[in-house]
Amino acid sequence: MKKTAKKYIKKAAHLLLGASLVGAVISCENDFLEEKPLDFLNSDVVLTNPEGFESAITGLYESVRHLYFREDGSKMQAMYYGTDVATTGDRSLADFKDYGTWLTPTLYAVDHYWNWGYRNLMPRANTIIQYATEADFWDSEEQRNAVIAEARFFRAYAYNFLANLYGDVPIVDQLYRAPKADFQRSPRGEVYDFAKQDLEFAAQWLPDEASVDGRVTKAAAYHLLAEVYISLGDYSAAIDAATNVIDDGNYDLMRERFGAWVDQPGDVISDLHAQDNQNRSTGNMETIWNLQFEPRSTPGGTVENSKWKGVTWLRAWGPKWWEITDPNGEPGMELSVDSLGRGVAWVRPTNYYSYEIWEDEGDVRNSSFNIRRTYYYNNPASEYFGQEVQLDPNRLDSMVQFYPMLTKIEGTAEYLEGANYGRSFKDVYLMRLAETYLLRAEAYFLNGNADLAAEDINEIRLRAKAAPIAAGDVDLDFILDERARELIIEENRRLTLNRMGKLVERTKRYNPQSGPTIQDYHALFPIPQTTIDANIEAEMSQNPGYL
């Protein structure tokens, strides 16, 4: 088995906001983060040597997988629908169709992201930082600081996420061993500044290169620093941080075909998203940080009978193509273990994404290898077997059964678990160099240098065989269009739009389902009602507009 961060851990408890916090430790064997659940372990017992800290760091990586993929269902897709790029497809779902009735302080997603930060990741990171700082067994200051740096990176990742989503949030920089119920929200700018300090430390002490696929490096810290500096209005620092990654020498845009599928029909974009091509060990020099997944059939893979379902994008974003009937009204499709999987149309790309942003016909990101627009009847019992499916509004539902499908969500047959499973086990990008260029372009533009912004955007466009743009074409909306073309699903679109102050405007413009109901106050999530109720010794204010 390759050395990767494909692991799962049990919980250790602290207290915060009236609820138990989650700490994490597991045993460390030959491979980093070997996925073997253990019984409850106490930090005082485990964090007594460098090996114990390696085990605790496992929990930080597991926590981020928890953020994106632990639970199943449409409720885990709140970073996408209700924005400019995605709506709900399945008509039985109400997710963000009416912002006023959906986005409330008791919504599952409102609790999920908050609790992930304060109950899950934050106590794990703070435990490592505090214990590592106090420990006296380190061989050197460099060894100690490398451990602290990794924890501080993850803490900054959480605070940047929370500040983008909720605005003002409490800063918790220590462990609490007893209930605490008097937390105060810190201004959003202070939260970004706190994340900046963590990331500056991480950028100094993290390694230049990862010891295993999926582990963070200096480049990951600089990449996130570029975004945080933009949020703080320090555009020159953001440019410098992004440049540190771009000029690092260890990273480059993949401009030619590569990897396991290079002999199959495709292009460099489809290679970036093909099964087994996401890790740097495959020759992918664009990857900065990614999440690691393997199926249950692989030793150390997803834990049997656990909540881990694999990567749920295929299920959530895929259409119900398997419900398509032929012109005779007979079943035209049958499920089979192939790359299509079994989508359920929880999330459907908007027409803005599927059609409007592809004005450049040469852009390979819109090629048939990257967006599946054509389907063929695959049921041998159908008279139309092998023929192309034609859209018939009287017979086919283009919101649910028949819409363009992003091939980056697909997985190969050996990485799917049965025809009805609907999930893949493909490693997931969290940061890649294409986004670093787009962050630097944003910083250049905001710093008054549209020429250099256009140059960075053109690095991405020319790789995609799209026509270059001029400085006069650059504005925040164009950058958001380019991010959609390049980073659909990979980026947390809601967070990007919140950070740039564009969520409400662009949802009204491009999302006919959610646009009529979104209001200015929806630019931020509400504070969870459970948190407000638990903070009984001080007032935890609610974001304006929410009852």
Disulfide bonds with the S-S distance in Angstrom:
none
